[in-house]
Amino acid sequence: MTQGCVQPAEVPLVLRREVRDSDREGVRRILGATGVFHPREIDVAEELVIDALALGSESEYLFIFADVDATTVGYICYGAISMTEAGFDLYWIATDPLFYNRDIATKLLREAEGHIVTLGGRYIFVETSSKVQYLPARGFYGKRGYVEVARVPNYYANGDDKVIMMTTLNEERSP
């Protein structure tokens, strides 16, 4: 740092579980900015927010949002898998590309894992695509202890497999 230059203080990241009406647009904005998701996928993600708003604690969808300076810059959506003893699905995790390289996705994932442990969860399953643009997502999960456990050929489209990854949680992994 050169003398006389002042680095701005980094605005703190705030994690919250409360779902707000403004999260509908926040989720759409974040997913659209990634350039990875189809419009119909973004519609589904918004529908999960609407479900959580309408049903409150009765919704099967749980959220954690990451806010910087009162703007939502990332989120994770997960929920218990019906008919399993301790399984949870991770439905969505995304960060606004303007905030990449700040470990926001990792913080969201670890916070969700801790919450899942408190809810009695032990296993988390993630479904993703085998397409090249999802390689960073698969790498993200792999670096955080998730392993590929199944692959369904041509699930999403010809040549686009469903990749299922999972991890096993214990009390030591909670944040």
C-alpha positions as semicolon CSV with decimal commas, in nm:
position;residue;x (nm);y (nm);z (nm)
1;M;0,000;0,000;0,000
2;T;0,141;0,335;-0,097
3;Q;0,166;0,600;0,166
4;G;-0,136;0,829;0,172
5;C;-0,376;0,575;0,016
6;V;-0,665;0,475;0,234
7;Q;-0,830;0,140;0,169
8;P;-1,206;0,148;0,225
9;A;-1,328;-0,070;0,508
10;E;-1,496;-0,384;0,382
11;V;-1,866;-0,379;0,452
12;P;-1,955;-0,672;0,679
13;L;-2,156;-0,966;0,557
14;V;-2,484;-1,026;0,741
15;L;-2,650;-1,368;0,728
16;R;-3,025;-1,392;0,793
17;R;-3,290;-1,663;0,781
18;E;-3,588;-1,430;0,762
19;V;-3,746;-1,434;0,415
20;R;-3,857;-1,093;0,289
21;D;-4,076;-1,001;-0,007
22;S;-3,775;-0,823;-0,162
23;D;-3,597;-1,162;-0,174
24;R;-3,811;-1,258;-0,473
25;E;-3,635;-0,996;-0,685
26;G;-3,300;-1,055;-0,511
27;V;-3,304;-1,424;-0,602
28;R;-3,401;-1,344;-0,962
29;R;-3,124;-1,083;-0,988
30;I;-2,855;-1,310;-0,843
31;L;-2,944;-1,614;-1,053
32;G;-2,977;-1,405;-1,368
33;A;-2,639;-1,242;-1,308
34;T;-2,462;-1,579;-1,292
35;G;-2,551;-1,649;-1,655
36;V;-2,591;-2,020;-1,577
37;F;-2,964;-2,066;-1,517
38;H;-3,250;-2,080;-1,767
39;P;-3,545;-1,843;-1,714
40;R;-3,768;-2,135;-1,609
41;E;-3,514;-2,232;-1,342
42;I;-3,513;-1,876;-1,212
43;D;-3,895;-1,886;-1,202
44;V;-3,880;-2,203;-0,989
45;A;-3,630;-2,043;-0,749
46;E;-3,864;-1,746;-0,706
47;E;-4,156;-1,984;-0,646
48;L;-3,969;-2,134;-0,350
49;V;-3,931;-1,786;-0,200
50;I;-4,303;-1,723;-0,256
51;D;-4,382;-2,055;-0,084
52;A;-4,170;-1,960;0,216
53;L;-4,336;-1,618;0,235
54;A;-4,686;-1,766;0,216
55;L;-4,635;-2,058;0,454
56;G;-4,378;-1,916;0,696
57;S;-4,248;-2,183;0,933
58;E;-4,477;-2,440;0,765
59;S;-4,282;-2,415;0,437
60;E;-4,054;-2,706;0,356
61;Y;-3,801;-2,461;0,210
62;L;-3,541;-2,307;0,440
63;F;-3,332;-2,009;0,337
64;I;-3,026;-1,820;0,447
65;F;-2,954;-1,490;0,276
66;A;-2,622;-1,305;0,268
67;D;-2,657;-0,926;0,274
68;V;-2,392;-0,661;0,222
69;D;-2,494;-0,304;0,295
70;A;-2,865;-0,406;0,297
71;T;-2,838;-0,569;-0,049
72;T;-2,879;-0,944;-0,089
73;V;-2,567;-1,080;-0,258
74;G;-2,612;-1,454;-0,206
75;Y;-2,845;-1,719;-0,075
76;I;-2,892;-2,086;-0,006
77;C;-3,216;-2,286;-0,007
78;Y;-3,244;-2,631;0,150
79;G;-3,495;-2,859;0,315
80;A;-3,560;-3,193;0,478
81;I;-3,626;-3,484;0,244
82;S;-3,965;-3,637;0,320
83;M;-3,960;-4,005;0,407
84;T;-3,595;-4,003;0,516
85;E;-3,464;-4,019;0,868
86;A;-3,194;-3,752;0,842
87;G;-3,162;-3,645;0,478
88;F;-3,170;-3,289;0,345
89;D;-3,163;-3,155;-0,007
90;L;-2,965;-2,847;-0,101
91;Y;-3,182;-2,689;-0,370
92;W;-3,000;-2,366;-0,454
93;I;-2,686;-2,180;-0,365
94;A;-2,576;-1,874;-0,557
95;T;-2,372;-1,560;-0,515
96;D;-2,387;-1,239;-0,715
97;P;-2,079;-1,247;-0,944
98;L;-1,985;-0,898;-0,822
99;F;-1,914;-1,061;-0,483
100;Y;-1,722;-1,370;-0,596
101;N;-1,397;-1,445;-0,412
102;R;-1,534;-1,335;-0,075
103;D;-1,619;-1,689;0,042
104;I;-1,988;-1,600;0,063
105;A;-2,101;-1,934;-0,080
106;T;-1,880;-2,120;0,167
107;K;-2,019;-1,919;0,458
108;L;-2,374;-1,987;0,342
109;L;-2,304;-2,358;0,301
110;R;-2,140;-2,392;0,643
111;E;-2,422;-2,197;0,810
112;A;-2,681;-2,424;0,643
113;E;-2,487;-2,735;0,744
114;G;-2,484;-2,616;1,105
115;H;-2,857;-2,547;1,094
116;I;-2,923;-2,890;0,941
117;V;-2,730;-3,055;1,226
118;T;-2,947;-2,871;1,481
119;L;-3,256;-2,999;1,296
120;G;-3,133;-3,358;1,326
121;G;-3,001;-3,382;0,973
122;R;-2,703;-3,595;0,893
123;Y;-2,689;-3,622;0,513
124;I;-2,703;-3,349;0,249
125;F;-2,770;-3,426;-0,114
126;V;-2,700;-3,191;-0,404
127;E;-2,822;-3,243;-0,759
128;T;-2,642;-3,065;-1,041
129;S;-2,576;-3,092;-1,410
130;S;-2,284;-3,263;-1,582
131;K;-2,253;-2,974;-1,830
132;V;-1,920;-2,793;-1,847
133;Q;-2,062;-2,469;-1,705
134;Y;-2,145;-2,660;-1,383
135;L;-1,788;-2,783;-1,337
136;P;-1,710;-2,494;-1,097
137;A;-2,016;-2,589;-0,888
138;R;-1,909;-2,953;-0,871
139;G;-1,557;-2,842;-0,779
140;F;-1,695;-2,612;-0,508
141;Y;-1,880;-2,901;-0,344
142;G;-1,588;-3,139;-0,385
143;K;-1,352;-2,902;-0,206
144;R;-1,599;-2,888;0,082
145;G;-1,627;-3,260;0,139
146;Y;-1,910;-3,357;-0,098
147;V;-1,859;-3,663;-0,318
148;E;-2,037;-3,780;-0,631
149;V;-2,256;-4,077;-0,540
150;A;-2,469;-4,116;-0,853
151;R;-2,504;-4,004;-1,212
152;V;-2,824;-4,036;-1,415
153;P;-2,745;-4,028;-1,787
154;N;-2,932;-3,783;-2,012
155;Y;-3,154;-3,669;-1,725
156;Y;-3,186;-3,299;-1,814
157;A;-3,126;-3,340;-2,187
158;N;-2,934;-3,562;-2,425
159;G;-2,574;-3,555;-2,300
160;D;-2,668;-3,365;-1,980
161;D;-2,653;-3,602;-1,684
162;K;-2,788;-3,542;-1,336
163;V;-2,494;-3,557;-1,093
164;I;-2,582;-3,632;-0,731
165;M;-2,330;-3,539;-0,467
166;M;-2,359;-3,583;-0,090
167;T;-2,187;-3,531;0,240
168;T;-2,230;-3,671;0,589
169;L;-2,255;-3,423;0,874
170;N;-2,169;-3,453;1,239
171;E;-2,165;-3,209;1,529
172;E;-1,799;-3,120;1,464
173;R;-1,888;-2,981;1,116
174;S;-2,133;-2,726;1,247
175;P;-1,999;-2,368;1,228
